[in-house]
């Protein structure tokens, strides 16, 4: 992970981070006044990425198209997560520094 970035570089680490991020976020949706529809979109994108990562990581199903699909899905999820953090969490007075660390 780049020191200036909160998103891990490696695929499995990124997935683990996204799972933990969304789990913590889910427990705090109301407190953060975070839109449920945005949360649902992020969860669906995480699930899509997880599914595509499994396919791309399996030797029997690893193909150039499956790897590209996984990379595209990750790019979409990363972009959405960054946008959600920027719009709803970064400058949200309801989100504490401890929350940010936990997220």
Secondary structure, 3 states (H helix, E strand, C coil): CCCCCCCCCCHHHHHHHHHHHHHHHHHCHHHHCCCHHHHHHHHHHHHHHHHHHHHHHCCCCCCHHHHHHHHHHHHHHHHHHHHHHHHHHCCCCCCCHHHHHHC
